[in-house]
Amino acid sequence: MTDTGIGASVRRKEDNRFLTGRGRYTDDINRTGQAYACFLRSPHAHAKIDGIDTGAAKNAPGVIAVLTGDDVAADGLGGIPCGFAPTGVQAPHNAPPRPALVQGKVCFVGDLVAMVIADDLNQAKDAAELIQVDYQELPANVDPAKATDSSTTRIHEAAENNLYADWGLGDKEATDQAFAQAHHVTKIDLINNRQIPNAMEPRCSIGEYDQADESYTLYTTTQNPHVTRLLLAAYVLQIPEHKLRVVSADVGGGFGSKIPHYPEEALVTWTAKKVGRPVKWTAERSESFLSDTHGRDHVTRAELALDENGKFLALRVHTSASLGAYLSTFGAMSTTYLYAPVLSGQYIIPAIYCGVTIVFTNTAPIDAERGAGRPEATYLVERLVENAARETGIDRIEIRRRNFIPEDAFPYQTPVVLAYDSGNYAPILDKALEMADRAGFETRNADAKSRGKLRGIGFCTYIEACGIAPSNVAGAIGAGIGLYESAEVRFAVTGAVTVFTGSHQHGQGHETTFAQIVADRLGVPFDSVDIVHGDTARVQWGHGTYGSRSLAVGGSAIAVACDKAIEKGKKVAAHLLEASVTDIEFKDGNFTVSGTDQSKSFGEIIAAAMVPHNFPLDEMEPGLDQRSFYDPKNFTFPAGCHICEVEIDPDTGVVKIVNWTAVDDFGKIVNPMIVEGQIHGGVAHGIGQALLENCVYDPESGQLLTGSYMDYCMPRADDLPNFNLGFTETPCPHNPLGVKGCGEAGAIAAPPALINAVIDAIGVDIDMPATPEKVWRALQSRPQAAE
Amino acid sequence: MPTVSMTVNGRSAAGEVEGRTLLVEFLREHLRLTGTHVGCDTSQCGACVVHVNGKSVKSCTLLAVQAEGAEVTTIEGLAQNGELHPMQAAFKEHHGLQCGFCTPGMVMSAVDLLNTNAHPSETEIRDWLEGNICRCTGYHNIVKAIQAVAQGQGG
């Protein structure tokens, strides 16, 4: 290993610009002559619109245009498209249209009613306040479990009973049979609380139109610029894709909320041509709370059947899952194929059935949030496992060991579609138990008791399916796109290497990690490698970053492109060294004739290929640049064990995390420093969900009650512990780097580990988030107060 | 419209602003110093922290006219002669940033912490950072970076 190659904690290339205030976030971009947009949003969760009077706003100072849904319709804009419709539904997809600006009806607080464009932002805001909207309020529903009730008001004509689809996965009959023969059944009812992803950078979009070549440019905060270009060009604007450039330079966090194509992106692009000036819109945080896609929001009943030895026989799950008011780009993916297929966890469960009732509610649209479906699945499995242990008197660690998929069973076909490629779970658990000093817990517990505190320890042994995804699988489950990734490696005559990747960076450190892969693969200096992403005019094609896919899919694409360059380089070297190509070996950046000291460096081969004065031109084209489109053979399956220890003050209900141990198997690790950072952030996100964060809509009015950082509790520095991390390594057998992905693991593992610890401490079940009030009330509900 | 003048990163800056213009808007929109970020509208997130007369201030909480005559330092003014400030270097060395959006405010706040309390405990560091929200790092490496600077082992 070199100090910049694979396995080295190389400090990040991108840091200097971020640390000196020279990042290039979308709101930092200002285009000559730009105008500013402000959106009028619905103050009601559900209402008919009888009329909109824009007269006064149009006459306000500085106003260039005031637009409503009628203008959108008059110009023939398509609705905001959805990119995924799950296969395997038992009732048809009821997909209501979503016009970029509403027509005649609003369906959630924050829905887009009108757009004001003015010379400056304050003029646009002032004018928006002059728009008169005649609303006729309708009853609203924000609860997924009540959406299909006959008494609940229908939101969309297209969706009877507010049902999008009844979806199911697994063998229902076999599952029911297994339950009928079970020795013991553990049941749990739980809510997976709605979250707001809250990337720190609010969304921002700038549209621009060039009359000279009739093309548009959209600068926007997206995790997947090419997908956004496809959706906006083909479905909304209905123009050829090459007439739209999407630029997404530095993005200040995504966490899933910057995957979807949003109406605001379409509106600034459309109006840029209409008003003849660039149009800029930046969300205020209040708008982010209202209109960024939210995550989770499941109401679930789950049951686990066990035999007399504590072996799992079957798992049966029913979930009511909200899509919010409209179908977001991949909204129905998190509630279906990113959810049920990981319900087998790390265990052999012979029969599994999961049914999901997917519904519309009068809330912001739901889409992926860090983990997207896999946290919801893992939470219920790991809660069930610990409850089952308590109910059967089997130790919580022992019950896991009895049911683990053994090392020699891989590849392992689960009953819910996925075939796990690799894994070795027992050593992960062993290492975590040792690092967390499980053996010393009773001593610590006794000490806590002597101080009047309640101490608990909780576990989560999770599986993740990431590296999304083989394109044929994506197609079979209902995705509208392939999910391969592309890379292009370009060489400069003087030796520099530029890599164009379809992955997108918004905090992950790709400019460093990907450069390490190239430096390692080609044996060129790390500093000579530059990574380009986030611009459809520069990058050939890409599917972007989500689902912990960038290294496993995007990184593999880069490795394959490098390998192609090496293969061509061997032919060039064979010519220069007057040897047979089969005798050329490539190692550490040098092409050598086997068994001799005759060699050419990579830089010499680049020069020979690009200035082909001595080159086999009759056999090969000059140049060394290579492009790859890498389609993964399977998902990747990282796994891990997180152990949380808490101490609770019974007088206040405050939960203090006193230890966090995480042991993860991500296969081969390229940059340990960056991977550790991903775990820290993922766990913090999961702790947020389990302890602090809760998106609350008023059940009557449908108003968002947690619409600011004063009401929605983000994890702060003083809420979190230090994290104690360890790793094991079971390389992925089917990608060229042996890597698995690490971005979402923490957010998947943390909630069950933490809630299991709280339950261990207080002795009763509790739903997330375990706020002091909720913990205190749970303590009072116990038959006997804590000793 | 009122005029305002101040010293920003050692250079005099002046302009006409509306009375309602915030200091952060003046920095970003008038002076094009876009390193200072706006992450919320309730003065909670701290992405906009700058130094005003040597103390850390949320620049979304101050009107531009309130900074009349003040010495303002933004993240762009922290590095000297092309050398990162020790706090910037420590954030890089200890991987105290990921997406980078909260980073300018976080660094400016951390610099003021050590100006105020040269050797804070971990608890004091975490308490001080209560007004700066980071979604990426879980704060673990931010705390480590600040501790390293306090112990003279920055970048």
Interface residues (C-beta under 8 A of the other chain):
Chain A: R11 R12 E14 D15 N16 R17 F18 L19 T20 G21 R22 G23 Y25 D27 D28 N30 N122 N198 A199 M200 E201 P202 D250 V251 G252 G253 F255 T282 E284 R285 S286 H506 G507 Q508 G509 M673 I674 E676 G677 H680 G681 G682 V683 A684 H685 S708 Y709 M710 M714 P715 R716 A717 D718 L720 N722 F723 G746
Chain B: E18 R20 R28 R32 L33 T34 G35 T36 H37 V38 G39 C40 D41 T42 Q44 C45 A47 T74 I75 E76 L78 A79 L84 Q88 F91 K92 E93 H95 L97 Q98 C99 G100 F101 C102 T103 P104 V107 T123 I125 R126 D127 L129 E130 N132 I133 C134 R135 C136 T137 G138 Y139 H140 N141 I142 V143
